């Protein structure tokens, strides 16, 4: 009697264990994605960052189901050396964190902090280009509006703390060949630096090929003052240009 009951209990335990092992694992509240981009050049807020040369870029994002996220993004650059031959800083590293949610149905909200970090060698007395910004964004339909304010000097401009950037962007599905129309306009306000404030704009198309692969082609331009934004190589950093990029998301 005891042996029969013990055998039955053992079989029941094995069956329960097998069913548990076959059950799907519970979904994680965390998701990790990575991205890699090859670009014909790197432009940020309309300004030349790689002296019209190709750039390799990539990063990752860690998101929680609650809406909080952390991320890192990196790119090859040359603008610091192009503006001062005594500087050696070939990489931009961005670190950010924040919260994404919905203020209302169809009204996304994005709040966070972003640290731009430029590791390298700088001459004595050089104003650090490292910049910390707070940002807040809100969307409606295909439109998204964003406001950023620098808590430090802005990208190496001395005494420029609390400079601001406001921008509006739109991504519209054309329903033609999987193309998305991309539009953007922004205004960079640089405090306490004469003629450094400017407007930038962009118009482009993105083609989604599936499997995380996309290709973008865009036209960019600014009204940045050449007297302020011409590098030591004699190039206008804000002049109009075309930009081609290929991105793979994992």
BALOBA-1460 file (C-alpha; in Angstrom, 3 decimals):
// residues 250
<rec num="1" residu="x" x="0.000" y="0.000" z="0.000"/>
<rec num="2" residu="x" x="2.725" y="2.434" z="0.968"/>
<rec num="3" residu="x" x="4.821" y="1.483" z="-2.080"/>
<rec num="4" residu="x" x="1.831" y="1.976" z="-4.408"/>
<rec num="5" residu="x" x="1.055" y="5.415" z="-2.947"/>
<rec num="6" residu="x" x="4.703" y="6.455" z="-3.119"/>
<rec num="7" residu="x" x="4.966" y="5.375" z="-6.781"/>
<rec num="8" residu="x" x="1.788" y="7.248" z="-7.658"/>
<rec num="9" residu="x" x="3.096" y="10.383" z="-5.893"/>
<rec num="10" residu="x" x="6.414" y="10.117" z="-7.730"/>
<rec num="11" residu="x" x="4.668" y="9.831" z="-11.120"/>
<rec num="12" residu="x" x="2.468" y="12.811" z="-10.304"/>
<rec num="13" residu="x" x="5.507" y="14.888" z="-9.319"/>
<rec num="14" residu="x" x="7.342" y="14.002" z="-12.550"/>
<rec num="15" residu="x" x="4.299" y="14.865" z="-14.644"/>
<rec num="16" residu="x" x="3.872" y="18.221" z="-12.888"/>
<rec num="17" residu="x" x="7.596" y="19.029" z="-13.357"/>
<rec num="18" residu="x" x="7.424" y="18.133" z="-17.064"/>
<rec num="19" residu="x" x="4.389" y="20.356" z="-17.577"/>
<rec num="20" residu="x" x="6.140" y="23.220" z="-15.785"/>
<rec num="21" residu="x" x="9.251" y="22.850" z="-17.935"/>
<rec num="22" residu="x" x="7.129" y="22.901" z="-21.101"/>
<rec num="23" residu="x" x="5.320" y="26.070" z="-20.061"/>
<rec num="24" residu="x" x="6.643" y="29.286" z="-21.628"/>
<rec num="25" residu="x" x="8.891" y="31.420" z="-19.448"/>
<rec num="26" residu="x" x="7.190" y="34.527" z="-18.055"/>
<rec num="27" residu="x" x="7.803" y="37.631" z="-20.137"/>
<rec num="28" residu="x" x="10.545" y="39.901" z="-18.798"/>
<rec num="29" residu="x" x="9.744" y="43.482" z="-17.858"/>
<rec num="30" residu="x" x="13.076" y="44.494" z="-19.409"/>
<rec num="31" residu="x" x="13.872" y="44.716" z="-23.112"/>
<rec num="32" residu="x" x="17.272" y="45.349" z="-24.677"/>
<rec num="33" residu="x" x="17.795" y="46.578" z="-28.234"/>
<rec num="34" residu="x" x="20.946" y="47.581" z="-30.088"/>
<rec num="35" residu="x" x="21.560" y="49.565" z="-33.258"/>
<rec num="36" residu="x" x="24.357" y="50.076" z="-35.771"/>
<rec num="37" residu="x" x="24.469" y="52.812" z="-38.424"/>
<rec num="38" residu="x" x="26.760" y="53.611" z="-41.326"/>
<rec num="39" residu="x" x="26.284" y="57.219" z="-42.458"/>
<rec num="40" residu="x" x="27.727" y="59.250" z="-45.310"/>
<rec num="41" residu="x" x="28.527" y="61.855" z="-42.638"/>
<rec num="42" residu="x" x="27.440" y="62.881" z="-39.142"/>
<rec num="43" residu="x" x="25.341" y="66.007" z="-38.690"/>
<rec num="44" residu="x" x="23.874" y="67.069" z="-35.350"/>
<rec num="45" residu="x" x="21.328" y="69.842" z="-35.150"/>
<rec num="46" residu="x" x="22.316" y="70.571" z="-38.710"/>
<rec num="47" residu="x" x="26.024" y="71.104" z="-37.980"/>
<rec num="48" residu="x" x="28.908" y="69.135" z="-39.450"/>
<rec num="49" residu="x" x="30.428" y="66.685" z="-36.953"/>
<rec num="50" residu="x" x="32.675" y="64.560" z="-39.196"/>
<rec num="51" residu="x" x="33.890" y="67.146" z="-41.740"/>
<rec num="52" residu="x" x="31.721" y="65.646" z="-44.508"/>
<rec num="53" residu="x" x="33.380" y="62.248" z="-44.008"/>
<rec num="54" residu="x" x="31.562" y="58.922" z="-43.331"/>
<rec num="55" residu="x" x="30.723" y="58.036" z="-39.738"/>
<rec num="56" residu="x" x="30.066" y="54.790" z="-37.916"/>
<rec num="57" residu="x" x="27.512" y="54.944" z="-35.116"/>
<rec num="58" residu="x" x="25.798" y="52.608" z="-32.706"/>
<rec num="59" residu="x" x="24.376" y="52.051" z="-29.268"/>
<rec num="60" residu="x" x="21.850" y="50.220" z="-27.148"/>
<rec num="61" residu="x" x="18.659" y="50.891" z="-25.200"/>
<rec num="62" residu="x" x="17.423" y="49.162" z="-22.065"/>
<rec num="63" residu="x" x="13.712" y="49.749" z="-21.430"/>
<rec num="64" residu="x" x="11.439" y="48.670" z="-18.568"/>
<rec num="65" residu="x" x="7.739" y="47.931" z="-18.946"/>
<rec num="66" residu="x" x="7.039" y="50.806" z="-16.541"/>
<rec num="67" residu="x" x="8.357" y="53.274" z="-19.137"/>
<rec num="68" residu="x" x="11.772" y="54.009" z="-17.626"/>
<rec num="69" residu="x" x="14.803" y="53.572" z="-19.876"/>
<rec num="70" residu="x" x="18.583" y="53.881" z="-20.090"/>
<rec num="71" residu="x" x="20.741" y="54.070" z="-23.177"/>
<rec num="72" residu="x" x="24.059" y="54.773" z="-24.803"/>
<rec num="73" residu="x" x="24.857" y="55.994" z="-28.322"/>
<rec num="74" residu="x" x="28.263" y="56.600" z="-29.916"/>
<rec num="75" residu="x" x="29.667" y="58.070" z="-33.119"/>
<rec num="76" residu="x" x="32.979" y="58.764" z="-34.766"/>
<rec num="77" residu="x" x="33.589" y="62.537" z="-34.997"/>
<rec num="78" residu="x" x="36.241" y="65.024" z="-36.100"/>
<rec num="79" residu="x" x="34.699" y="68.436" z="-35.368"/>
<rec num="80" residu="x" x="36.751" y="69.101" z="-32.253"/>
<rec num="81" residu="x" x="40.061" y="68.489" z="-34.024"/>
<rec num="82" residu="x" x="38.761" y="70.313" z="-37.110"/>
<rec num="83" residu="x" x="38.214" y="73.390" z="-34.917"/>
<rec num="84" residu="x" x="41.477" y="73.101" z="-32.965"/>
<rec num="85" residu="x" x="44.401" y="70.971" z="-34.165"/>
<rec num="86" residu="x" x="45.665" y="70.658" z="-30.563"/>
<rec num="87" residu="x" x="42.571" y="68.624" z="-29.641"/>
<rec num="88" residu="x" x="42.407" y="64.849" z="-30.072"/>
<rec num="89" residu="x" x="38.852" y="63.606" z="-29.450"/>
<rec num="90" residu="x" x="37.640" y="61.226" z="-32.176"/>
<rec num="91" residu="x" x="34.536" y="59.822" z="-30.455"/>
<rec num="92" residu="x" x="31.246" y="61.146" z="-29.102"/>
<rec num="93" residu="x" x="29.626" y="59.055" z="-26.361"/>
<rec num="94" residu="x" x="26.082" y="59.841" z="-25.264"/>
<rec num="95" residu="x" x="24.506" y="58.483" z="-22.078"/>
<rec num="96" residu="x" x="20.846" y="59.062" z="-21.325"/>
<rec num="97" residu="x" x="17.974" y="57.981" z="-19.150"/>
<rec num="98" residu="x" x="14.384" y="58.925" z="-18.693"/>
<rec num="99" residu="x" x="10.750" y="57.980" z="-18.827"/>
<rec num="100" residu="x" x="8.381" y="57.410" z="-21.754"/>
<rec num="101" residu="x" x="4.646" y="57.188" z="-21.246"/>
<rec num="102" residu="x" x="1.357" y="58.626" z="-22.441"/>
<rec num="103" residu="x" x="-0.051" y="61.884" z="-21.139"/>
<rec num="104" residu="x" x="-3.346" y="60.841" z="-22.748"/>
<rec num="105" residu="x" x="-4.456" y="58.422" z="-25.438"/>
<rec num="106" residu="x" x="-2.364" y="59.164" z="-28.516"/>
<rec num="107" residu="x" x="-0.259" y="61.761" z="-26.691"/>
<rec num="108" residu="x" x="3.200" y="60.284" z="-25.935"/>
<rec num="109" residu="x" x="5.476" y="61.916" z="-23.387"/>
<rec num="110" residu="x" x="9.276" y="61.660" z="-23.058"/>
<rec num="111" residu="x" x="11.266" y="63.135" z="-20.144"/>
<rec num="112" residu="x" x="14.962" y="62.612" z="-19.500"/>
<rec num="113" residu="x" x="18.556" y="63.709" z="-19.128"/>
<rec num="114" residu="x" x="21.332" y="63.356" z="-21.717"/>
<rec num="115" residu="x" x="25.104" y="63.529" z="-21.200"/>
<rec num="116" residu="x" x="27.313" y="64.209" z="-24.237"/>
<rec num="117" residu="x" x="30.845" y="62.994" z="-23.460"/>
<rec num="118" residu="x" x="33.933" y="63.552" z="-25.634"/>
<rec num="119" residu="x" x="36.913" y="61.594" z="-24.271"/>
<rec num="120" residu="x" x="40.276" y="62.807" z="-25.528"/>
<rec num="121" residu="x" x="43.240" y="65.119" z="-25.047"/>
<rec num="122" residu="x" x="42.722" y="68.873" z="-24.716"/>
<rec num="123" residu="x" x="45.158" y="71.789" z="-24.333"/>
<rec num="124" residu="x" x="45.339" y="73.668" z="-21.042"/>
<rec num="125" residu="x" x="42.500" y="76.147" z="-20.574"/>
<rec num="126" residu="x" x="40.291" y="74.565" z="-23.223"/>
<rec num="127" residu="x" x="36.549" y="74.818" z="-22.471"/>
<rec num="128" residu="x" x="35.230" y="71.287" z="-22.171"/>
<rec num="129" residu="x" x="32.746" y="70.267" z="-24.893"/>
<rec num="130" residu="x" x="31.044" y="67.816" z="-22.501"/>
<rec num="131" residu="x" x="27.419" y="68.870" z="-22.164"/>
<rec num="132" residu="x" x="24.481" y="67.830" z="-19.958"/>
<rec num="133" residu="x" x="20.936" y="68.531" z="-21.127"/>
<rec num="134" residu="x" x="17.489" y="67.996" z="-19.666"/>
<rec num="135" residu="x" x="14.768" y="67.336" z="-22.218"/>
<rec num="136" residu="x" x="10.988" y="67.054" z="-22.412"/>
<rec num="137" residu="x" x="9.002" y="65.970" z="-25.439"/>
<rec num="138" residu="x" x="5.333" y="65.544" z="-26.292"/>
<rec num="139" residu="x" x="3.685" y="64.153" z="-29.394"/>
<rec num="140" residu="x" x="0.384" y="64.083" z="-31.188"/>
<rec num="141" residu="x" x="-0.249" y="61.937" z="-34.249"/>
<rec num="142" residu="x" x="2.836" y="62.054" z="-36.499"/>
<rec num="143" residu="x" x="4.152" y="65.209" z="-34.774"/>
<rec num="144" residu="x" x="6.597" y="65.411" z="-31.890"/>
<rec num="145" residu="x" x="7.774" y="68.542" z="-30.090"/>
<rec num="146" residu="x" x="10.865" y="68.631" z="-27.872"/>
<rec num="147" residu="x" x="12.560" y="71.141" z="-25.581"/>
<rec num="148" residu="x" x="16.143" y="70.776" z="-24.305"/>
<rec num="149" residu="x" x="18.091" y="72.971" z="-21.876"/>
<rec num="150" residu="x" x="21.808" y="72.713" z="-21.111"/>
<rec num="151" residu="x" x="22.776" y="72.529" z="-17.451"/>
<rec num="152" residu="x" x="26.421" y="73.111" z="-18.426"/>
<rec num="153" residu="x" x="28.277" y="75.047" z="-21.082"/>
<rec num="154" residu="x" x="27.009" y="74.041" z="-24.524"/>
<rec num="155" residu="x" x="29.463" y="72.026" z="-26.647"/>
<rec num="156" residu="x" x="32.503" y="74.101" z="-25.688"/>
<rec num="157" residu="x" x="30.990" y="77.597" z="-25.835"/>
<rec num="158" residu="x" x="32.232" y="79.423" z="-22.738"/>
<rec num="159" residu="x" x="29.623" y="80.959" z="-20.415"/>
<rec num="160" residu="x" x="26.760" y="79.360" z="-22.374"/>
<rec num="161" residu="x" x="24.998" y="77.528" z="-19.520"/>
<rec num="162" residu="x" x="21.205" y="77.305" z="-19.927"/>
<rec num="163" residu="x" x="21.339" y="77.419" z="-23.714"/>
<rec num="164" residu="x" x="18.179" y="75.920" z="-25.209"/>
<rec num="165" residu="x" x="17.092" y="73.911" z="-28.225"/>
<rec num="166" residu="x" x="13.481" y="73.588" z="-29.396"/>
<rec num="167" residu="x" x="12.426" y="71.413" z="-32.281"/>
<rec num="168" residu="x" x="9.474" y="69.843" z="-34.035"/>
<rec num="169" residu="x" x="9.594" y="66.671" z="-36.087"/>
<rec num="170" residu="x" x="7.137" y="64.630" z="-38.131"/>
<rec num="171" residu="x" x="7.265" y="61.078" z="-39.444"/>
<rec num="172" residu="x" x="4.464" y="60.354" z="-41.891"/>
<rec num="173" residu="x" x="3.775" y="56.934" z="-43.385"/>
<rec num="174" residu="x" x="3.244" y="57.527" z="-47.113"/>
<rec num="175" residu="x" x="1.776" y="54.033" z="-47.682"/>
<rec num="176" residu="x" x="3.948" y="53.888" z="-50.818"/>
<rec num="177" residu="x" x="6.731" y="51.278" z="-51.053"/>
<rec num="178" residu="x" x="7.103" y="51.292" z="-47.275"/>
<rec num="179" residu="x" x="8.409" y="54.867" z="-47.309"/>
<rec num="180" residu="x" x="8.140" y="57.251" z="-44.349"/>
<rec num="181" residu="x" x="8.419" y="61.004" z="-44.895"/>
<rec num="182" residu="x" x="10.668" y="62.663" z="-42.288"/>
<rec num="183" residu="x" x="10.527" y="66.364" z="-41.510"/>
<rec num="184" residu="x" x="12.295" y="68.441" z="-38.858"/>
<rec num="185" residu="x" x="12.891" y="72.060" z="-37.869"/>
<rec num="186" residu="x" x="14.789" y="73.242" z="-34.806"/>
<rec num="187" residu="x" x="16.141" y="76.397" z="-33.214"/>
<rec num="188" residu="x" x="19.368" y="76.410" z="-31.193"/>
<rec num="189" residu="x" x="19.653" y="79.326" z="-28.765"/>
<rec num="190" residu="x" x="23.231" y="79.832" z="-27.538"/>
<rec num="191" residu="x" x="23.413" y="82.124" z="-24.513"/>
<rec num="192" residu="x" x="26.018" y="84.881" z="-24.255"/>
<rec num="193" residu="x" x="27.689" y="84.111" z="-27.598"/>
<rec num="194" residu="x" x="27.088" y="86.662" z="-30.352"/>
<rec num="195" residu="x" x="25.609" y="85.289" z="-33.589"/>
<rec num="196" residu="x" x="25.870" y="81.666" z="-32.425"/>
<rec num="197" residu="x" x="22.104" y="80.975" z="-32.382"/>
<rec num="198" residu="x" x="20.682" y="79.448" z="-35.563"/>
<rec num="199" residu="x" x="17.841" y="77.426" z="-37.134"/>
<rec num="200" residu="x" x="18.197" y="74.023" z="-38.784"/>
<rec num="201" residu="x" x="15.790" y="71.972" z="-40.888"/>
<rec num="202" residu="x" x="15.598" y="68.593" z="-42.608"/>
<rec num="203" residu="x" x="13.432" y="66.788" z="-45.143"/>
<rec num="204" residu="x" x="13.927" y="63.132" z="-45.973"/>
<rec num="205" residu="x" x="12.615" y="59.634" z="-46.622"/>
<rec num="206" residu="x" x="13.149" y="56.365" z="-44.749"/>
<rec num="207" residu="x" x="12.620" y="52.924" z="-46.270"/>
<rec num="208" residu="x" x="11.965" y="50.018" z="-43.901"/>
<rec num="209" residu="x" x="13.177" y="46.713" z="-45.365"/>
<rec num="210" residu="x" x="12.066" y="44.612" z="-42.375"/>
<rec num="211" residu="x" x="14.246" y="42.518" z="-40.063"/>
<rec num="212" residu="x" x="15.404" y="45.747" z="-38.389"/>
<rec num="213" residu="x" x="17.036" y="47.148" z="-41.542"/>
<rec num="214" residu="x" x="16.258" y="50.657" z="-42.788"/>
<rec num="215" residu="x" x="17.796" y="53.186" z="-45.201"/>
<rec num="216" residu="x" x="17.344" y="56.967" z="-44.918"/>
<rec num="217" residu="x" x="18.083" y="59.770" z="-47.347"/>
<rec num="218" residu="x" x="17.700" y="63.391" z="-46.257"/>
<rec num="219" residu="x" x="18.417" y="66.992" z="-47.196"/>
<rec num="220" residu="x" x="19.667" y="69.210" z="-44.338"/>
<rec num="221" residu="x" x="20.361" y="72.919" z="-44.086"/>
<rec num="222" residu="x" x="20.835" y="75.717" z="-41.519"/>
<rec num="223" residu="x" x="21.176" y="79.481" z="-41.364"/>
<rec num="224" residu="x" x="24.175" y="79.236" z="-39.011"/>
<rec num="225" residu="x" x="26.547" y="82.228" z="-39.195"/>
<rec num="226" residu="x" x="29.646" y="81.218" z="-41.166"/>
<rec num="227" residu="x" x="31.789" y="83.557" z="-39.064"/>
<rec num="228" residu="x" x="30.975" y="81.406" z="-36.018"/>
<rec num="229" residu="x" x="30.653" y="77.969" z="-37.580"/>
<rec num="230" residu="x" x="33.543" y="77.716" z="-40.036"/>
<rec num="231" residu="x" x="36.202" y="75.235" z="-38.898"/>
<rec num="232" residu="x" x="39.956" y="75.608" z="-39.268"/>
<rec num="233" residu="x" x="39.805" y="73.550" z="-42.466"/>
<rec num="234" residu="x" x="37.762" y="76.353" z="-44.017"/>
<rec num="235" residu="x" x="34.480" y="74.442" z="-44.161"/>
<rec num="236" residu="x" x="31.122" y="75.953" z="-43.305"/>
<rec num="237" residu="x" x="29.780" y="73.543" z="-40.670"/>
<rec num="238" residu="x" x="26.145" y="74.499" z="-41.315"/>
<rec num="239" residu="x" x="26.010" y="74.453" z="-45.107"/>
<rec num="240" residu="x" x="23.328" y="72.455" z="-46.921"/>
<rec num="241" residu="x" x="24.019" y="68.792" z="-47.579"/>
<rec num="242" residu="x" x="22.523" y="65.415" z="-48.373"/>
<rec num="243" residu="x" x="22.866" y="62.547" z="-45.925"/>
<rec num="244" residu="x" x="22.533" y="58.809" z="-46.591"/>
<rec num="245" residu="x" x="22.448" y="56.289" z="-43.742"/>
<rec num="246" residu="x" x="21.880" y="52.567" z="-43.297"/>
<rec num="247" residu="x" x="20.696" y="51.335" z="-39.897"/>
<rec num="248" residu="x" x="20.358" y="47.832" z="-38.477"/>
<rec num="249" residu="x" x="18.429" y="47.301" z="-35.246"/>
<rec num="250" residu="x" x="18.902" y="44.097" z="-33.246"/>
